Amino acid sequence: TIALPSITSLANQVFRGTGGYWDAIDLGPGLTAIGSDQFYQGTFQKLILRRTSGVVTAPSADSIKYIYNVWVPSALIASYQTATNWATRYNAGTITFHAIEGSEYEHYYADGTPIT
C-alpha cells in the first residue's frame, strides 16, 4: 500500500502503468482532484479517498479506468455514484464504492501512516 496523506492533487499520469506494484493507494483528506490518465494501464484494486466533503474530481472516466474498488466516507457514496466520470464506471458495473468506516482503512496513526 502507498499512502500519501498530505497531497491536494495528483498531476496527470502519476500512477500510469504502475498497476500490480501496489495493493492499494491511500490518499489523504486534502485531495480535491485526480489528474488525467491517472491510473491508466494499471490494475489497482483499491483506492482510498479520505476527503470528507465533496467528491474528488476526475477529468475523465479514463482517469480512473483501472480502479475497481474505492473506499470513501459512507455519507459520500451516493455522491460518487452520480458524480461526473465516477458515475460512468459505476453505471457500467466496473467500480464499487465501499464505506471507509468500519473497514481496514478507517484508522491512521498520528503521523498519517495507515494502521495495518
Contacts in CASP RR format, 6 or more apart in sequence:
PFRMAT RR
TARGET T0000
AUTHOR 0000-0000-0000
METHOD contacts of the structure
MODEL  1
TIALPSITSLANQVFRGTGGYWDAIDLGPGLTAIGSDQFYQGTFQKLILR
RTSGVVTAPSADSIKYIYNVWVPSALIASYQTATNWATRYNAGTITFHAI
EGSEYEHYYADGTPIT
1 22 0 8 1.000
1 23 0 8 1.000
1 24 0 8 1.000
1 25 0 8 1.000
1 26 0 8 1.000
1 46 0 8 1.000
1 114 0 8 1.000
1 116 0 8 1.000
2 22 0 8 1.000
2 24 0 8 1.000
2 25 0 8 1.000
2 26 0 8 1.000
3 26 0 8 1.000
3 28 0 8 1.000
3 112 0 8 1.000
3 113 0 8 1.000
3 114 0 8 1.000
4 25 0 8 1.000
4 26 0 8 1.000
4 27 0 8 1.000
4 28 0 8 1.000
5 26 0 8 1.000
5 27 0 8 1.000
5 28 0 8 1.000
5 29 0 8 1.000
5 50 0 8 1.000
5 108 0 8 1.000
5 112 0 8 1.000
5 113 0 8 1.000
6 28 0 8 1.000
6 30 0 8 1.000
7 27 0 8 1.000
7 28 0 8 1.000
7 30 0 8 1.000
7 31 0 8 1.000
8 30 0 8 1.000
8 31 0 8 1.000
8 32 0 8 1.000
9 31 0 8 1.000
9 32 0 8 1.000
9 33 0 8 1.000
9 34 0 8 1.000
9 35 0 8 1.000
10 27 0 8 1.000
10 31 0 8 1.000
10 33 0 8 1.000
10 34 0 8 1.000
10 35 0 8 1.000
10 38 0 8 1.000
11 35 0 8 1.000
12 35 0 8 1.000
12 36 0 8 1.000
12 37 0 8 1.000
12 38 0 8 1.000
13 35 0 8 1.000
13 36 0 8 1.000
13 37 0 8 1.000
13 38 0 8 1.000
13 40 0 8 1.000
14 35 0 8 1.000
14 38 0 8 1.000
15 22 0 8 1.000
15 25 0 8 1.000
15 38 0 8 1.000
15 39 0 8 1.000
15 42 0 8 1.000
15 44 0 8 1.000
16 37 0 8 1.000
16 38 0 8 1.000
16 39 0 8 1.000
16 40 0 8 1.000
16 41 0 8 1.000
16 42 0 8 1.000
17 40 0 8 1.000
17 41 0 8 1.000
17 42 0 8 1.000
18 42 0 8 1.000
19 39 0 8 1.000
19 41 0 8 1.000
19 42 0 8 1.000
19 43 0 8 1.000
19 44 0 8 1.000
19 66 0 8 1.000
20 42 0 8 1.000
20 43 0 8 1.000
20 44 0 8 1.000
22 44 0 8 1.000
23 45 0 8 1.000
23 46 0 8 1.000
24 44 0 8 1.000
24 45 0 8 1.000
24 46 0 8 1.000
24 47 0 8 1.000
24 48 0 8 1.000
24 105 0 8 1.000
25 44 0 8 1.000
25 46 0 8 1.000
25 47 0 8 1.000
25 48 0 8 1.000
26 48 0 8 1.000
26 50 0 8 1.000
26 105 0 8 1.000
26 114 0 8 1.000
27 47 0 8 1.000
27 48 0 8 1.000
27 49 0 8 1.000
27 50 0 8 1.000
27 56 0 8 1.000
28 49 0 8 1.000
28 50 0 8 1.000
28 51 0 8 1.000
29 50 0 8 1.000
29 51 0 8 1.000
29 52 0 8 1.000
30 50 0 8 1.000
30 51 0 8 1.000
31 49 0 8 1.000
31 50 0 8 1.000
31 51 0 8 1.000
31 56 0 8 1.000
32 51 0 8 1.000
32 56 0 8 1.000
32 57 0 8 1.000
33 56 0 8 1.000
33 57 0 8 1.000
33 58 0 8 1.000
33 59 0 8 1.000
34 56 0 8 1.000
34 57 0 8 1.000
34 58 0 8 1.000
34 59 0 8 1.000
34 63 0 8 1.000
34 64 0 8 1.000
35 58 0 8 1.000
35 59 0 8 1.000
35 63 0 8 1.000
36 59 0 8 1.000
36 60 0 8 1.000
36 62 0 8 1.000
36 63 0 8 1.000
37 60 0 8 1.000
37 62 0 8 1.000
37 63 0 8 1.000
38 58 0 8 1.000
38 63 0 8 1.000
38 64 0 8 1.000
39 47 0 8 1.000
39 63 0 8 1.000
39 64 0 8 1.000
39 65 0 8 1.000
39 66 0 8 1.000
39 67 0 8 1.000
40 62 0 8 1.000
40 63 0 8 1.000
40 65 0 8 1.000
40 66 0 8 1.000
41 66 0 8 1.000
42 66 0 8 1.000
43 66 0 8 1.000
44 66 0 8 1.000
44 67 0 8 1.000
44 68 0 8 1.000
45 68 0 8 1.000
45 69 0 8 1.000
46 69 0 8 1.000
46 70 0 8 1.000
46 71 0 8 1.000
47 64 0 8 1.000
47 67 0 8 1.000
47 69 0 8 1.000
47 70 0 8 1.000
47 71 0 8 1.000
48 70 0 8 1.000
48 71 0 8 1.000
48 100 0 8 1.000
48 105 0 8 1.000
49 56 0 8 1.000
49 70 0 8 1.000
49 71 0 8 1.000
49 72 0 8 1.000
50 73 0 8 1.000
50 100 0 8 1.000
51 72 0 8 1.000
51 73 0 8 1.000
51 76 0 8 1.000
52 73 0 8 1.000
52 75 0 8 1.000
52 76 0 8 1.000
53 76 0 8 1.000
54 76 0 8 1.000
54 79 0 8 1.000
55 76 0 8 1.000
55 79 0 8 1.000
55 80 0 8 1.000
55 83 0 8 1.000
55 86 0 8 1.000
57 83 0 8 1.000
57 84 0 8 1.000
57 85 0 8 1.000
58 64 0 8 1.000
58 84 0 8 1.000
58 85 0 8 1.000
58 86 0 8 1.000
59 85 0 8 1.000
60 85 0 8 1.000
61 85 0 8 1.000
61 88 0 8 1.000
61 89 0 8 1.000
63 85 0 8 1.000
64 85 0 8 1.000
64 86 0 8 1.000
64 89 0 8 1.000
64 95 0 8 1.000
65 89 0 8 1.000
67 89 0 8 1.000
67 95 0 8 1.000
68 94 0 8 1.000
68 95 0 8 1.000
68 96 0 8 1.000
69 95 0 8 1.000
69 96 0 8 1.000
69 98 0 8 1.000
70 80 0 8 1.000
70 95 0 8 1.000
70 96 0 8 1.000
70 97 0 8 1.000
70 98 0 8 1.000
71 97 0 8 1.000
71 98 0 8 1.000
71 99 0 8 1.000
71 100 0 8 1.000
71 103 0 8 1.000
71 105 0 8 1.000
72 80 0 8 1.000
72 97 0 8 1.000
72 98 0 8 1.000
72 99 0 8 1.000
72 100 0 8 1.000
73 99 0 8 1.000
73 100 0 8 1.000
73 101 0 8 1.000
74 99 0 8 1.000
74 100 0 8 1.000
74 101 0 8 1.000
77 97 0 8 1.000
77 99 0 8 1.000
80 86 0 8 1.000
80 90 0 8 1.000
80 97 0 8 1.000
81 87 0 8 1.000
81 90 0 8 1.000
81 97 0 8 1.000
86 95 0 8 1.000
89 95 0 8 1.000
90 97 0 8 1.000
100 106 0 8 1.000
104 116 0 8 1.000
105 114 0 8 1.000
107 114 0 8 1.000
107 115 0 8 1.000
108 114 0 8 1.000
108 115 0 8 1.000
109 115 0 8 1.000
END
